[in-house]
Amino acid sequence: MFLSLAFAILSIFTLVCALGVVVARSVFHAALFLIGTFFGVAGLYVLLEAEFLAAAQVMVYVGAVSILIIFAIMLSRGYGAEGKTGHNAQWGWAAAISGLLFLVLAIAMRKVAWPVSNASVPKDAIARIGAGFVGKYMVPFEVASVLLLVALVGAIVIARER
């Protein structure tokens, strides 16, 4: 009973924040809603007993990606400047397309017979994930980190006064 209630609350919180990302008129407020969405997903990971993924979600997405996005928004030329509102003029289109995508995904989810397994999590699951990060998936992991660094440096260069 408690897990069902917690799932419902976290799901509603995550969906409301995701909707806020789409319909927020201010890009900065959309970034703040994105942080709430990331926290909601981390809470869902906790309910799925994937604590490692929840911690990684909080550290990587909330702690790094979200802050990088906020810095990029704040350091971008024109945000908060005279005559610049920082509002997203295409929020209506984004909300309509997101609603349509939600309907398509909801219909597809209802039609798929999802397999259910009662198998327990392997004892070495975290070791396997770690081995993947330093083995098979090391290059994509490092490429993502370099991409985030380049985005931050690019935002600083754009915002720099000439």
N, C-alpha and C positions, 0 to 999 in steps of 0.2 A: 504494500500500500504506500509506504513512504517513498520507495523508488519510483513508483508511477507518478506520485505527486511532484517529486523533485524533477522528474523528466518533463512533466507538463510545464512546470514553472520555468525550467531552463530553456525548453523549446520555445515557449512564448517570448521569453526575454531575448533569445537569439534572433527569432524572426522579427520582433519589433525593432531591434537594433539594425538588422539587415535592411528592413524597410526604411529606417531612418537614414541609412547610407544612401539609398536611392533617391529619396524625396527631399533630403536636406538641401536647402537653397544655398547654404554656405559650404564651400569646400572644406573649410576647417571643421565645421560641425559634422560633416560627413565622415571625416577622419576620426573624430571622437566616437561616433556611432560604430565605426569599424572596430575600434578597440573593444567596445561592449560586445560586438559580435564575436570577436576572437575569445573573449573571456567566456562567453556562453558555450562556444565549441569546446573550450577546455573543460568546462563543467560537465558537458556531455561525455567527454573522454573519461572523466572520473567516474561517472555512473557506469560506464562500460568496463570499469576496472582496468583501464589503461593509463595508470598513473604516470608512467614515463612519457607517453604522448601528451598528456595534459601538461606536464612540466615543460616539455619541449615547446608546446603551443604557447604557453605563457612567456617563456624566455625568448623564443625566436620571433613569434608574431607580435605579441603585445610589447615585449621589451625591445625588440630591434626594428622590425618592419614598420610598426605603427609610429614609433618615434621618428624613424627615418622619413616617413610620409609627412608627419607634422613639421619636421625641420624643413623638408623640401617646400611645403606650402608656405611656411613662414619666411623662408629665405628667398623664395621666388620673387622676382622683380614685379612690383605692382600690387602685391597683396597688402591691403590696408593703406595703399597710397591714395592720394587725393583723386576723387573721381572713379576709383576702382572699388567695386562692391565686394568682389570675391565670391559672387553668387554664381551658381550653375544655371545657365539659361536653358539647358536641355533636360532638366529634371523630369519633366512630364513624359518625354519620350522614353527616358530610362525607366521610369515607373511603369509605363505601359508595356514595354518589352520585358521587364522583369516579371510583371504579372502574367504575361503570356507564357514566358518560360516556366514560371511556377505551375501554371495549369498543365502544360505539356508534361512536366516532370511528375506531377501528382497523378495524372492519368497513367503514365508509364509505370509508376511505382505500384499502382493498384493492379496492373495486369501481369506483373512479374511474380512468379512463384519463388520467393526467397528461400534458399536452403537454410535450415536451422541445424546447428551442430551443438552437441553437448560435450564436445571434447574440451579438455582443460588446456590452459595456456602452458606451453612448454616451459620447463624450469629455466632454460637458457635463452629465453626470448629477448631479454635486454642485451645479452652478449651477442646474439645474432644481429640485432639492430646496430650495435656498436661496430661489429665486424663489417657490416654493410657500409657504414659511414667511412671507414678507413680502407675499404676494399673496393667492392664493385661500384659503389655510388660516391666515391671520393671526388671524382672529377665534377659531376653535376653539383655536388655540395659546395665545392670551392668556386665553381663558376657563379653560383647564386650569391656567394659572399662577395665576390669581386664585383658583380653587377650592382649589389646594394652600395658598395663603396663608391663605385663610379657615379651612381645616381646622387649620392650625397655630395661628392665633389662637384658634380655638374650643377647642382642647386646652389652651391656656394659661389661658383664662378659666375652663374647667371645673376645672382643677387649682388655681387660685388660692384661697388661704385667704380666707375671708370675714372 
